[in-house]
Amino acid sequence: MKSFRAQGMMISIQGTSIVKGILFLIFSFILLFTITGAIVSLKPEYRISSSSINNVATNLSGEALVHLLGYENHYFVQGLPESTTKPDYLGAVFKAATNLTLDDPRSFLGRELPGFSIFDGKILVAGEGTNYTNMPIESPPPLDVLLDERQIATQNVEQAEKPTQPVPPPTMTTGDKKVAYIYHTHSSESYFPHLKGVNTANADNARHPDVNVTKVGEMLSQELEARGIGTEVDQRNMDQYIKQKGYNWYQSYKASGELVTSAMARNKDLTYLIDIHRDAHRKETTTVTINGKSYAKVAFIVGTENKKLQENIKIASDLHEMLKKKYPGLSRGVIQQGGPGNNGVYNQDKSGNAMLIEFGGVDNNFEELRRTAAAIADVLAEYYWQAEKVNANETNKE
């Protein structure tokens, strides 16, 4: 220890304290650089990213943040409704740290059971009978031998040509404008009632290069046209297109996205983009009886990983509510999909009016699907003309 005398005051400096301070600073810098280097050297999938921070933030609602601010300033919480309860911060922290949710068993089993990731979606709007045990299931990639080498016989295909009861001539039409674009990312998805000689016990066998969801797209186009909505439908074989482009199956939406982009470039009038799919669930889940007639149920899928998510959710939810009123039980709801194992975009980033609709399941027939196509056309036409009326009124005000 050294002592110094200055103006009558004795100042003592402990040498060991200075050494300890310097060593502490050196150790702190070494630790900081070590941690920084470890983070940078991690593989991208293990690094902390903006999406990781976003996942943490999504566990806290706006009301939870207001409550949090209320601990410092009680005036913040005075604006909240009386029914508001204090959030479970401990549960939110636990979920952010472990990715486990105590009231959701899927979070405990999802990484352990093969194929369990198909239930990772979120039900935004539940239709009648919809829950996490019967969410839409996407069929696996088709085997080349199934579609290219083996001839699959068809039956009862003429049902696809039978229209519903004639509708009155539309009072309004889009004229020469084509405002709806229908396409089929997984065009080979088919229906067992129209396939002959296949093993119907395995839903994965419901595929055909020609008799498939493209028939449903044609039905929907016809029904929309009958209601004055000009429609363009692409019925190409997407499996062949993907091969021609040299893509893999997981790039299916990239392939169909090229078609959508091309269609939008040559036709500026396109307003609604509709991707038609078929669910892999069985008849009891995908069928409903309305007024004594059998219909194939529909489900609206929205991708979580695109910039127009909220717009996509709105149109899907609006159409679901309209179906709920006019065709009770027809819509299974609005399902949000994203994350590992899912595309998460589904070309819905190209328009706020883009939608992916699951039409029925493997056991539905074209007669049921035709009724459903008419119902979808009914509410979509109503939705379109309502939007046109609103746009016209806003233009007149200006």
LUMSEMAR-138616 format. One line per 8 residues: number of its first residue (from 1); their letters; for each residue x, y, z of C-alpha. Coordinates in steps of 0.1 Angstrom, whole numbers, plus 5000, padded with zeros to 4 digits. Layout:
// residues N
NUM> A> X Y Z ~ ...
//
This chain:
// residues 398
1> MKSFRAQG> 5000 5000 5000 ~ 5013 5035 4991 ~ 5005 5067 5009 ~ 5005 5102 4996 ~ 5002 5135 5015 ~ 4984 5164 4998 ~ 4974 5197 5015 ~ 4972 5181 5049
9> MMISIQGT> 4953 5150 5038 ~ 4966 5115 5037 ~ 4956 5095 5007 ~ 4961 5057 5007 ~ 4960 5036 4976 ~ 4956 4998 4979 ~ 4978 4983 4952 ~ 4960 4949 4952
17> SIVKGILF> 4927 4967 4945 ~ 4941 4983 4914 ~ 4955 4949 4902 ~ 4921 4932 4909 ~ 4903 4960 4889 ~ 4926 4956 4859 ~ 4923 4918 4860 ~ 4886 4921 4862
25> LIFSFILL> 4885 4944 4831 ~ 4908 4921 4812 ~ 4887 4890 4821 ~ 4855 4909 4811 ~ 4869 4917 4777 ~ 4881 4881 4772 ~ 4847 4868 4782 ~ 4829 4893 4759
33> FTITGAIV> 4850 4884 4729 ~ 4847 4847 4737 ~ 4809 4848 4738 ~ 4808 4870 4706 ~ 4831 4846 4688 ~ 4810 4816 4699 ~ 4778 4832 4686 ~ 4793 4842 4653
41> SLKPEYRI> 4808 4807 4648 ~ 4775 4790 4653 ~ 4756 4777 4623 ~ 4729 4801 4610 ~ 4701 4779 4623 ~ 4714 4781 4659 ~ 4721 4818 4660 ~ 4699 4844 4677
49> SSSSINNV> 4680 4861 4648 ~ 4653 4887 4644 ~ 4628 4858 4640 ~ 4639 4844 4674 ~ 4633 4878 4690 ~ 4600 4880 4671 ~ 4590 4845 4685 ~ 4596 4858 4720
57> ATNLSGEA> 4576 4890 4713 ~ 4547 4870 4700 ~ 4543 4854 4734 ~ 4533 4888 4748 ~ 4501 4905 4738 ~ 4496 4942 4737 ~ 4477 4941 4770 ~ 4506 4922 4786
65> LVHLLGYE> 4530 4950 4776 ~ 4507 4976 4790 ~ 4505 4957 4823 ~ 4543 4955 4822 ~ 4545 4993 4819 ~ 4519 4996 4846 ~ 4544 4984 4872 ~ 4562 5017 4867
73> NHYFVQGL> 4533 5039 4860 ~ 4498 5028 4871 ~ 4481 5053 4847 ~ 4489 5029 4818 ~ 4465 5001 4831 ~ 4436 5025 4837 ~ 4428 5024 4800 ~ 4424 4986 4799
81> PESTTKPD> 4390 4969 4800 ~ 4378 4958 4835 ~ 4377 4922 4822 ~ 4414 4922 4815 ~ 4434 4899 4836 ~ 4471 4901 4845 ~ 4492 4881 4820 ~ 4512 4850 4830
89> YLGAVFKA> 4547 4864 4826 ~ 4563 4832 4841 ~ 4545 4811 4815 ~ 4555 4834 4787 ~ 4592 4833 4798 ~ 4590 4795 4802 ~ 4575 4791 4767 ~ 4602 4815 4752
97> ATNLTLDD> 4630 4796 4769 ~ 4618 4760 4763 ~ 4593 4763 4733 ~ 4569 4743 4755 ~ 4534 4753 4763 ~ 4519 4736 4794 ~ 4483 4736 4780 ~ 4493 4723 4745
105> PRSFLGRE> 4505 4687 4744 ~ 4517 4691 4708 ~ 4546 4712 4721 ~ 4559 4682 4742 ~ 4555 4656 4714 ~ 4562 4675 4683 ~ 4599 4668 4681 ~ 4596 4632 4693
113> LPGFSIFD> 4570 4617 4670 ~ 4577 4613 4633 ~ 4551 4632 4612 ~ 4537 4651 4642 ~ 4547 4684 4626 ~ 4516 4683 4604 ~ 4497 4695 4635 ~ 4520 4725 4640
121> GKILVAGE> 4495 4748 4624 ~ 4473 4772 4643 ~ 4435 4774 4641 ~ 4427 4811 4636 ~ 4390 4806 4630 ~ 4375 4772 4638 ~ 4347 4758 4617 ~ 4321 4734 4631
129> GTNYTNMP> 4339 4703 4643 ~ 4374 4716 4636 ~ 4401 4710 4662 ~ 4438 4701 4663 ~ 4431 4664 4658 ~ 4416 4669 4623 ~ 4436 4698 4608 ~ 4442 4696 4570
137> IESPPPLD> 4469 4672 4560 ~ 4490 4676 4529 ~ 4496 4646 4508 ~ 4533 4634 4504 ~ 4552 4639 4472 ~ 4540 4615 4444 ~ 4561 4586 4434 ~ 4573 4589 4398
145> VLLDERQI> 4563 4553 4391 ~ 4528 4560 4403 ~ 4521 4588 4379 ~ 4544 4580 4350 ~ 4545 4542 4346 ~ 4514 4528 4361 ~ 4481 4535 4343 ~ 4454 4544 4368
153> ATQNVEQA> 4419 4537 4355 ~ 4392 4563 4362 ~ 4355 4560 4368 ~ 4324 4583 4371 ~ 4344 4612 4357 ~ 4313 4625 4340 ~ 4302 4639 4374 ~ 4327 4666 4368
161> EKPTQPVP> 4307 4678 4338 ~ 4274 4681 4356 ~ 4266 4717 4366 ~ 4245 4727 4395 ~ 4210 4740 4390 ~ 4211 4769 4365 ~ 4216 4803 4382 ~ 4198 4834 4369
169> PPTMTTGD> 4218 4856 4345 ~ 4241 4879 4365 ~ 4229 4915 4368 ~ 4265 4926 4369 ~ 4295 4912 4351 ~ 4332 4920 4348 ~ 4328 4920 4310 ~ 4360 4910 4293
177> KKVAYIYH> 4380 4914 4324 ~ 4394 4883 4341 ~ 4396 4891 4378 ~ 4401 4857 4393 ~ 4430 4834 4387 ~ 4427 4797 4396 ~ 4457 4774 4397 ~ 4468 4741 4413
185> THSSESYF> 4502 4738 4430 ~ 4497 4701 4436 ~ 4477 4693 4405 ~ 4479 4655 4409 ~ 4459 4654 4441 ~ 4428 4633 4433 ~ 4397 4616 4447 ~ 4391 4579 4453
193> PHLKGVNT> 4356 4577 4439 ~ 4370 4585 4405 ~ 4400 4561 4406 ~ 4396 4525 4398 ~ 4418 4496 4410 ~ 4437 4516 4437 ~ 4442 4507 4473 ~ 4418 4532 4491
201> ANADNARH> 4430 4522 4525 ~ 4461 4545 4519 ~ 4451 4581 4514 ~ 4485 4587 4496 ~ 4472 4567 4466 ~ 4446 4593 4457 ~ 4466 4608 4428 ~ 4461 4610 4391
209> PDVNVTKV> 4478 4630 4363 ~ 4445 4641 4347 ~ 4415 4633 4369 ~ 4423 4655 4400 ~ 4418 4689 4416 ~ 4422 4706 4382 ~ 4386 4694 4375 ~ 4375 4713 4407
217> GEMLSQEL> 4393 4744 4394 ~ 4373 4741 4362 ~ 4341 4737 4381 ~ 4349 4768 4402 ~ 4357 4788 4371 ~ 4324 4779 4355 ~ 4304 4788 4386 ~ 4322 4821 4389
225> EARGIGTE> 4316 4829 4353 ~ 4279 4821 4357 ~ 4279 4848 4384 ~ 4295 4874 4363 ~ 4331 4870 4376 ~ 4356 4867 4347 ~ 4380 4839 4355 ~ 4412 4824 4342
233> VDQRNMDQ> 4421 4789 4352 ~ 4455 4771 4347 ~ 4450 4733 4345 ~ 4485 4722 4336 ~ 4502 4691 4350 ~ 4524 4707 4377 ~ 4544 4675 4383 ~ 4556 4676 4347
241> YIKQKGYN> 4562 4713 4349 ~ 4583 4708 4381 ~ 4604 4681 4363 ~ 4609 4703 4332 ~ 4622 4731 4354 ~ 4645 4708 4372 ~ 4629 4715 4406 ~ 4624 4692 4435
249> WYQSYKAS> 4591 4686 4451 ~ 4596 4710 4479 ~ 4600 4737 4453 ~ 4564 4732 4441 ~ 4553 4766 4453 ~ 4582 4782 4436 ~ 4571 4766 4404 ~ 4534 4776 4407
257> GELVTSAM> 4546 4811 4418 ~ 4562 4816 4384 ~ 4528 4809 4368 ~ 4511 4834 4391 ~ 4537 4861 4385 ~ 4534 4855 4347 ~ 4496 4857 4349 ~ 4497 4889 4369
265> ARNKDLTY> 4522 4905 4345 ~ 4500 4899 4314 ~ 4467 4907 4331 ~ 4466 4937 4355 ~ 4429 4930 4362 ~ 4436 4899 4383 ~ 4423 4905 4418 ~ 4419 4871 4434
273> LIDIHRDA> 4445 4843 4433 ~ 4431 4809 4442 ~ 4452 4778 4447 ~ 4431 4747 4449 ~ 4442 4716 4469 ~ 4427 4684 4483 ~ 4429 4673 4519 ~ 4442 4639 4529
281> HRKETTTV> 4415 4634 4555 ~ 4387 4609 4551 ~ 4350 4614 4544 ~ 4337 4618 4579 ~ 4360 4648 4584 ~ 4356 4664 4549 ~ 4319 4660 4542 ~ 4288 4679 4554
289> TINGKSYA> 4251 4676 4546 ~ 4232 4709 4540 ~ 4195 4709 4532 ~ 4196 4672 4525 ~ 4225 4674 4500 ~ 4261 4663 4505 ~ 4289 4688 4502 ~ 4327 4686 4503
297> KVAFIVGT> 4340 4708 4531 ~ 4366 4734 4525 ~ 4395 4748 4546 ~ 4413 4781 4542 ~ 4451 4779 4547 ~ 4472 4811 4553 ~ 4510 4811 4554 ~ 4526 4829 4583
305> ENKKLQEN> 4558 4839 4565 ~ 4547 4865 4541 ~ 4543 4903 4542 ~ 4506 4902 4534 ~ 4496 4878 4562 ~ 4470 4901 4578 ~ 4453 4908 4545 ~ 4453 4870 4537
313> IKIASDLH> 4437 4863 4571 ~ 4411 4889 4566 ~ 4398 4876 4532 ~ 4399 4840 4544 ~ 4380 4849 4576 ~ 4355 4870 4558 ~ 4347 4842 4533 ~ 4345 4817 4562
321> EMLKKKYP> 4319 4839 4580 ~ 4299 4843 4548 ~ 4299 4805 4543 ~ 4290 4800 4579 ~ 4258 4820 4574 ~ 4248 4807 4540 ~ 4262 4772 4541 ~ 4265 4762 4578
329> GLSRGVIQ> 4292 4736 4584 ~ 4308 4739 4549 ~ 4339 4757 4561 ~ 4363 4739 4584 ~ 4378 4773 4593 ~ 4410 4793 4587 ~ 4442 4775 4595 ~ 4476 4792 4598
337> QGGPGNNG> 4507 4772 4586 ~ 4544 4780 4588 ~ 4576 4770 4603 ~ 4598 4739 4597 ~ 4582 4714 4572 ~ 4558 4740 4558 ~ 4561 4764 4529 ~ 4547 4792 4550
345> VYNQDKSG> 4542 4816 4521 ~ 4520 4797 4495 ~ 4524 4826 4470 ~ 4502 4847 4493 ~ 4529 4874 4493 ~ 4519 4883 4458 ~ 4485 4896 4468 ~ 4464 4904 4498
353> NAMLIEFG> 4436 4886 4480 ~ 4455 4854 4475 ~ 4441 4822 4491 ~ 4448 4785 4494 ~ 4416 4764 4496 ~ 4414 4727 4505 ~ 4384 4713 4486 ~ 4372 4681 4503
361> GVDNNFEE> 4392 4650 4510 ~ 4403 4618 4493 ~ 4368 4603 4496 ~ 4347 4631 4482 ~ 4332 4629 4447 ~ 4328 4654 4419 ~ 4291 4658 4426 ~ 4298 4670 4462
369> LRRTAAAI> 4327 4691 4449 ~ 4305 4707 4423 ~ 4281 4718 4450 ~ 4309 4732 4470 ~ 4324 4750 4440 ~ 4290 4767 4435 ~ 4289 4777 4472 ~ 4324 4792 4471
377> ADVLAEYY> 4315 4810 4438 ~ 4283 4823 4455 ~ 4301 4840 4484 ~ 4332 4851 4464 ~ 4310 4868 4438 ~ 4290 4885 4466 ~ 4323 4895 4483 ~ 4337 4909 4450
385> WQAEKVNA> 4307 4930 4442 ~ 4305 4944 4477 ~ 4342 4954 4474 ~ 4335 4970 4440 ~ 4306 4990 4455 ~ 4328 5003 4483 ~ 4356 5012 4459 ~ 4331 5031 4437
393> NETNKE> 4317 5051 4466 ~ 4352 5060 4478 ~ 4361 5072 4442 ~ 4330 5093 4441 ~ 4338 5110 4474 ~ 4372 5120 4460
//
